[in-house]
Structures are given as structure tokens and as C-alpha cells.
Amino acid sequence: MTESSSNPTRANAAPLTASYPELVGKVVVVTGAARGMGAVFVEELARRGVHAVGGDIDGDGMAALADKINSGAAEGAGRVLARRTDVTDPDDHDALLAAGLEEFGRVDHWVNNAGVFPQAGFTDIPPDQVTATYQVNVNGVVYGGQTAARHLRRHGGGAIVNMASVAGVRVRVTRAAYNSSKAAVRHLTSCMAVELGPDDIRVNAIAPGFVDTEMTRWVREDPAALDRALSTVPLRRVGAPVEVFGALQFLLSDSARYITGAVLPVDGGSQHV
Ligand SMILES: NC(=O)c1ccc[n+]([C@@H]2O[C@H](COP(=O)([O-])OP(=O)(O)OC[C@H]3O[C@@H](n4cnc5c(N)ncnc54)[C@H](O)[C@@H]3O)[C@@H](O)[C@H]2O)c1
């Protein structure tokens, strides 16, 4: 029995060995990168010699993470540039791109990862929750995608990856605003893939299931909620952010060069339950 299967609340965060040499020296923008999956993405990219531009509304947290990664970096590692970024503001995306271009001279790929996960029974959802959720989870992807696409068009192509969720296809009760926002991300991914394909810009999404981050900590700490959540995971354990990174680096790599408009589930099988 593996450690993760003996304790389903403990994700299998063992390092992944796969890396893609063609990504070394490339520059990837990641939004929502101060913590959670985004933080693991920039750290794992840098470890593999890929530069990352991390944008987060928590500017101090983003800066602290970049300092930590850069100061402990091995020879040949990529560097992480931090910028305070609010994904609901289109100008912030432009500023994030400009910062990456100024620092590294290029931006090759873009990851729309920032998201919020509010809770309320359907009839109790306050109007500002709907607005805030859609602004971050949907508008943030539109604005980030626009900035990325305008640049990548000039750059000769590249990859965009949007963060969807299993909640975009399976109902998670008391999460209607979130679920529907992630359904929108799935369809946006199709729209973007079709319009941007002729410019050699590939647009894909990752649909994580139940992943071990701050966003889901309350579930792991509530035994009844945890039981319910794990009953919808055929692999019967929580996922680790690094397991989502495995899908991300594949989608950014040349191995995925004929893949666009795909939504790749990384969910232990949850989409089927
Ligand atoms: N954790 C899961 O189980 C899970 C499952 C499916 C999908 N997702 C999605 O994956 C993505 C990352 O989730 P996570 O679990 O790492 O979340 P997290 O809450 O740990 O981190 C989200 C990050 O986004 C940042 N952010 C929030 N609003 C922002 C804004 N307006 N502008 C810029 N940054 C902002 C936060 O400061 C934070 O650093 C999200 O889109 C989330 O919806 C997560």
C-alpha cells in the first residue's frame, strides 16, 4: 500500500521526473501563482530551466515566493519574476506581459490559473458573489487570453492553458457560481482554440479534481466532507499540485503540438462519477 492510499488526505507529492528539454530557456506567464497550484507550477518550471512570470493579487506573497525560489536555485534553473496582478483588470495582464518581455526578452506561453472558490446554497448566493466569481474565473481568463493571444500572434505562436475544473461538468452542491464559471472556462477554451488556431496558438484546459491546496483545505479538515469528496474519486485520494503540473508541462511542450481545444482531466477519475 502506498503512503497516499493508506492516508487519502495525503496527496502523492513525490517529484515527477519527466521534463521537456525544448521548454528550457522558454518563458511562461502563470497567474494566481503566489500559492497553491500556481506556486508549484512556477517552482517546477524553474527547476527545469524554464523562466516564469508569476502574477498574483497577493503581490507580497508572490514576491516572497519568487525570492525563495530564486535564492535556492541550482545552476541552470529558470528564474521567477513576481508582479502584483489582478486578473480582473485587463491592464494588469498587459503589464504582466510587459514585465516578462522586459526581464527575459520573450514570453512563449501563458497559464490562466487564478481562481476563487466561494460557497453558498443556490438561493442564498449574493449578487456580489456571482459578480466576483465570474470576474476572476471567467473575465480573468478572457482578459489574460486576449493579452496572451495578441502577443503570441506577433511572436509566431505559443500555448495558452486555462484552469477549468471537474466542477465544470459535475455538480458540486453549494458551488453554483463556481461550477458555472468553470463550465464557461471549458467553452471559452474551445472558442479560443478555434479562433487562435490559424495563428499557431494552441489553447487547452486542465480540469483538476480534488487537489491538495489552500482552496480545498477545509474539506480535508472536515471528516464528513472529506468522505463525501473521496466517494467521488475512483482513485480514492486527493491529488497533489505536482500531478497537475505533469499535465501542464505536457500541454506546453512540443509533445502536444497537435493538441488544441482539449480539456485534460487530472481528477483521479472524478468526471465519471
Ligand atoms: N484545488 C483544487 O482542488 C482545484 C480543483 C479544480 C480546479 N482548481 C482551479 O485551479 C486553480 C488554482 O487553484 P488552487 O487550488 O491553487 O487555488 P488557491 O486558492 O490555493 O490559489 C489561487 C491563487 O489565485 C490568486 N488570486 C485570486 N484572485 C485573484 C485575482 N483577482 N488576481 C490574481 N490572482 C488572484 C490567489 O491570491 C491565490 O494565490 C483555480 O483556477 C481553481 O479554481 C482547483
The ligand as a Gaussian input file, in Angstrom:
#p B3LYP/6-31G(d) Opt

LIG

0 1
 N       -7.622000      22.905000      -5.564000
 C       -8.497000      22.227000      -6.267000
 O       -8.946000      21.152000      -5.831000
 C       -8.955000      22.707000      -7.623000
 C       -9.780000      21.865000      -8.371000
 C      -10.187000      22.262000      -9.629000
 C       -9.777000      23.471000     -10.150000
 N       -8.984000      24.284000      -9.411000
 C       -8.588000      25.551000     -10.038000
 O       -7.171000      25.618000     -10.117000
 C       -6.743000      26.973000      -9.975000
 C       -5.750000      27.085000      -8.830000
 O       -6.407000      26.646000      -7.647000
 P       -5.649000      26.479000      -6.241000
 O       -6.269000      25.325000      -5.585000
 O       -4.181000      26.543000      -6.427000
 O       -6.181000      27.804000      -5.512000
 P       -5.551000      28.683000      -4.332000
 O       -6.715000      29.356000      -3.696000
 O       -4.618000      27.907000      -3.495000
 O       -4.705000      29.765000      -5.161000
 C       -5.352000      30.667000      -6.022000
 C       -4.427000      31.854000      -6.255000
 O       -5.121000      32.786000      -7.093000
 C       -4.902000      34.093000      -6.580000
 N       -5.981000      35.007000      -6.988000
 C       -7.266000      35.048000      -6.540000
 N       -7.908000      36.078000      -7.108000
 C       -7.029000      36.699000      -7.927000
 C       -7.091000      37.822000      -8.778000
 N       -8.201000      38.578000      -8.888000
 N       -5.991000      38.151000      -9.493000
 C       -4.842000      37.445000      -9.373000
 N       -4.714000      36.378000      -8.561000
 C       -5.802000      36.017000      -7.851000
 C       -4.865000      33.906000      -5.054000
 O       -4.237000      35.001000      -4.403000
 C       -4.077000      32.607000      -4.947000
 O       -2.682000      32.821000      -4.861000
 C       -8.022000      27.791000      -9.782000
 O       -8.458000      28.306000     -11.020000
 C       -9.009000      26.775000      -9.258000
 O      -10.345000      27.138000      -9.495000
 C       -8.563000      23.946000      -8.163000

